């Protein structure tokens, strides 16, 4: 064992003697630097090889892409994106078909004071719409209406130009006249279930609608405000204002000023005027019928004129507040319209001898509506109506209405409305001597299909 | 003999000649002056209207001073529900280009304002109508087109610019449209596009990696969904390329794979690009208000540890997300989707700086304390 230790110790000494000078030399500063430099060179070469490998891979990929797709210029450092578009969605399938939608309006109505024939639930109206661009120059909108218990009708059907110079837009066909704001709305787009009394009195149970032409011009102005002038000429569909005789043309001019009062609010002012011809009033027709029935007047002895002058005037004001960031959740609307009518009438001056005397009636009406959106789905509104009748300025009706609107989604709305109406004696005479009435409405409106966006 | 008539004629000529002569001389001078003025003013700028701020920001980067930009919606507004105000028709009346997001995102407001603008250039099919979704890799195209699924988009999820890489395609589309309406400045638009794309690559992948590999290669790998395999499978200096990944993707590495709940289905592109998992939505279906039952289900999932961060937007209601946070202790993060959606998000790049900062801070932050 001692001998073994001795040999190991001897070998250790020998190794120390042999390698000590070399170790001393390697640890010197010059040798160290040279080794470090060599290592760096090797590392740099390795990096260069890796970079070249990456570049080769890039070039290979680019070459493959070039052969697979549109050639990319060799000098192009940033080629256009090569991400291939996905399988195109079936856009072409519906491209040539018009947007088709259907809107149903189911109404429940009851009168609290006295039952009426109109009380009960009813499918008030169904509307089917077809809307599409015709060609690069025009679009076509067709709205068919299926009123409950009545024959289907074309509510609106018009072609509109898209590409006329000079900020012109021409519309032809059947369309709701641009008289004020509410008149242009379809019933499912109303704020309330029913139409304001003044609009019913002056424009009719349905809207004031023309078969004719409309020309709209955006008027240039230094402040780049939206000022739209709409001129219409056509035959009005029969209503309280105009008789719809095809020989008579009805004219309309509407000026609309739209102002952004702030990023969140807008104000609109509209001025409307319309002129045409109308016939005898209900009152004089009833008087003649009564005289004929009583035998004091021969049938046909008195024929009222059906070419009497009739004019309508209107002012509409709309203020909307919708905070841009929360416009889905909060909004406020105030809308007011005042209408005036001036029409020539004939009164039955005497029965014996039969005689009609000319007269002129000027009457007014209007409504104001406010609505507050409390949440995404909920809106509360209130409306006040005041209306005379175009053929009787002594008949006066007042009404107040409250409405709750609930929209589960964009495509469905439920409305609940309560409305109280008061009439003076002259107005009550036209409504079965009802001087006051309270009605409750319920309406459910679903929309299916691609229904075009409504105007602002 | 000079008659009275000839005297009158001579007088007239004497009077008229200088006037005519002066006019003839003045006309070219005036024309020259007018030409000088026109040259000083430079060629007319291209009037571009962008429906959304992100498109406007990309257009500015591509078109620079050659375009005069108007943007319709603002960054804090819900792009689905912009009101078609008539004043927008005035903005569109003189536009040379209209940039829209497409995929029916603006279906409720772009058709009425374009059709009322009386400008055939920017009508669908016109030379100035630019659908920026063309060429973008669209995801979530519904197989069942039914409104029972909520407010769905038939052509796919329209929020493609939540993936910054989509901006590369959009920049190309905008550059091509600008070249079409203003061929004389085509070189400027091409250079603008290249600059934007280079900046985008550096912001997304980091400058180091872009210098090493090239932005185009990285972009292609990312678009094909093979970026991770490429970064892990390619070594450089003994280390995989992933170690060189920087930019937004590099920053998101630490939170990759983490689960989140989003309010609306508008984070899908972002989640795909940056590798986070969307496990549920506050809306039970797109566009449908959350019900109490659905919120209870979310509370159960959050308390079960399935997610601890809720991503929402500035323009949606906050009551539901606040209730979720209060009941579970989850972190609610409001992310801008558009330029201008947060005060710091002043352009497309700063928008993603803000988004990445907020997402990383929320997902890398401390676990929720539990709520009540």
Interface residues (C-beta under 8 A of the other chain):
Chain A: X43 X46 X47 X50 X51 X53 X54 X55 X57 X58 X61 X62 X65 X77 X78 X79 X80 X81 X82 X83 X84 X85 X86 X89 X91 X133 X136 X137 X139 X160 X162 X163 X164 X167 X168 X169 X218 X224 X225 X226 X228 X256 X258 X260 X263 X266 X322 X324 X325 X326 X327 X328 X329 X376 X377 X409 X410 X411 X448 X452 X453 X455 X456
Chain B: X74 X76 X77 X78 X81 X82 X83 X84 X85 X86 X87 X89 X90 X93 X107 X108 X109 X111 X112 X115 X116 X118 X120 X123 X124 X125 X126 X134 X135 X136 X137 X138 X139 X141 X147 X150 X151 X154 X155 X156 X168 X169 X172 X193 X194 X197 X198 X201 X212 X213 X214 X215 X216 X217 X219 X220 X223 X224 X234 X235 X236 X237 X238 X241 X287 X288 X289 X314 X315 X317
